[in-house]
């Protein structure tokens, strides 16, 4: 049985953390694929990988990471999800434990479709700490590899990317397309403004209108978080709303429900025991016209060396089903045949606007 407690300022304050190490993008480059023409790139998702190994005699301990991507990303370490975001104007930071030897950093980056010039890029800086107290850096540059499609399992260390080409450097931090990100990393906390409205592939835009619509009815959504080895979560903080109704499940238990999309609700859930895999599930219901789901979930993790916050947001990495199989919300349910959700737009997009949360 999982405990759900009411949101309180003291609870959130206890879960907050100021980053210990200041990172900057001074040695990082915006990177993308060879599809960039005249500063623009086609929409879609592209995978990036870097199989990093320490210098001889060095044993890596932790990695502090700051990252952003135009427009969205999911970051992986050794096949496990580290975090995701879909607001490139905000830098996210994470701290993760590393394997004693080589480690695989992987990114699934997505460029949204949009009018006018449509740049795409990934910007990352990582400070790697060793057991002897020394440090080194890993940054986004031409040493990363990319592919034009996203193969299953590309984030796993065993995946062979030897035939992938090297990333294309587009410019440094301060490039006019994105501006300058100052060396003031934020904690690894993502909130609702970092999330994307999602729904199923049933969403259509009327020929004479700009407001998307979807069939009336309920749809199932799921997202599985696999924490890096040695890291576990003891609690979750969820910010969520849906147009029009929702039921939120974490680890198969109903956490809360909402009946109006005009404001988001917040839930704080404490787990009975630490978890290394956390499954989020939502029953979203459309009662007419437009339909959408938006959420940000912070996991409070047990980690003596790193920031105790790991965050995920709604984006195209979530999965959906138009039916509700038995035990669909259970952590043990197999959703491998479900399709990926469709991005409808970032927080603040019409018709929802900047809803309070």
Secondary structure, DSSP 8 states (H G I E B T S, - for coil): --EEE---HHHHHHH----SS----TT-EEEE-TT-BTTB--SEEEEEEEEE---TT--EEEEEEEEEEESEEEEEETTEEEEEE--TTS-EEEEEE--SS-EEEEEEEEE---SS----EEEEEEEEEETTS-EEEEESSTTSEEESS--TTTTSTT---TTSEE-EEEEETT-TTT----S----S---GGG-EEEE-TT-EE-TT-SSEE--SEEEEEEEEEE--TT-EEEEEEEEEEEESEEEEEETTEEEEEES-TTB-EEEEEEEEEEESEEEEEEEEEE-SS--EEEEEEEEEEE-SSS-SEEEEE-STTSEEESS--TTTTSTT---TTSEE-EEEEETT-TTT-S-B-
